[in-house]
Amino acid sequence: MKEFLVVLTTTVPEGTDPAEVDRRRAAESVRARELAATGHLFRLWRPVGELRSVGVWRADDEADLREKVLGTLPLWPWMTAEITALQPHPNDPGPTGLTA
């Protein structure tokens, strides 16, 4: 699998029922755990004071990442994603688990 740096910003549409937002957020937590267990979600951070997430995700390619990984997130319809493909750096101090 390839690694991708992904910045996700969620914007809840105006007028959305708060109960629907709560339901999707709870389901998002469950789905994130599932994606981590399968190796697709490697790391995830939230910048201090911001309502976006920054993570390292794994998939076969960007199309697979969008369709079969991120596209399965319950909040995906409300998200925008900035995706950057990553490759190992020769000065990386730790193993990535990937082969070049």
C-alpha positions in Angstrom: 0.0 0.0 0.0 1.1 3.6 -0.6 0.9 6.3 1.9 -0.9 9.6 1.6 -1.0 12.8 3.7 -4.7 13.8 3.9 -6.2 17.0 5.3 -9.9 16.6 5.9 -12.2 19.6 6.6 -15.8 18.9 7.5 -18.5 21.4 6.9 -21.9 20.5 8.2 -24.6 21.8 5.9 -26.8 24.6 7.3 -30.0 23.3 8.7 -28.8 19.8 9.4 -30.6 18.2 12.3 -28.1 18.1 15.3 -29.2 14.5 15.9 -28.0 13.5 12.4 -24.7 15.2 13.1 -24.3 13.3 16.3 -25.2 10.0 14.6 -22.7 10.5 11.9 -19.9 11.6 14.3 -20.5 8.4 16.4 -20.5 6.3 13.2 -17.3 8.1 12.1 -15.5 7.1 15.2 -16.5 3.4 14.7 -15.4 3.5 11.0 -12.1 5.2 11.8 -11.3 2.3 14.3 -12.2 -0.2 11.6 -9.9 1.5 9.0 -7.1 1.7 11.5 -7.5 -2.1 12.2 -7.2 -2.8 8.5 -4.1 -0.6 8.1 -5.8 2.1 6.0 -5.7 4.8 8.8 -2.1 5.0 10.1 -2.1 8.3 12.1 -4.5 11.1 12.7 -4.1 14.5 14.3 -6.3 17.6 14.8 -4.4 20.9 14.7 -4.9 22.9 17.9 -7.9 25.1 17.7 -8.9 24.0 14.3 -11.8 21.9 13.0 -9.9 19.8 10.5 -7.9 16.6 10.7 -4.5 15.7 9.3 -3.6 12.1 8.8 -1.5 9.5 7.1 -3.7 7.1 5.3 -2.8 4.0 3.2 -4.3 2.6 0.0 -3.3 1.1 -3.3 -3.7 4.4 -5.1 -5.5 7.7 -4.8 -8.6 6.5 -6.5 -8.8 3.6 -4.0 -8.2 6.0 -1.2 -11.0 8.3 -2.3 -13.5 5.6 -3.2 -12.9 2.6 -0.9 -11.4 4.2 2.1 -12.4 7.9 2.6 -15.6 7.4 0.7 -16.7 5.0 3.4 -16.6 7.6 6.2 -20.0 8.7 7.4 -19.0 12.3 7.3 -17.4 12.0 3.8 -20.4 13.8 2.0 -19.6 16.9 4.1 -15.8 16.7 3.7 -13.3 18.3 1.5 -9.9 16.4 1.2 -6.5 17.6 0.3 -4.5 14.5 -0.7 -0.8 14.4 -1.2 0.9 11.1 -2.2 4.0 10.4 -0.1 7.2 8.4 -0.7 9.9 7.3 1.7 12.7 9.8 2.3 16.2 8.5 2.5 16.8 10.4 5.8 13.6 9.1 7.5 14.7 8.1 11.0 12.1 5.3 11.3 10.8 2.4 9.3 7.6 3.0 7.2 6.8 -0.6 6.7 6.8 0.0 2.9 9.1 -1.1 0.2 10.4 1.3 -2.3 
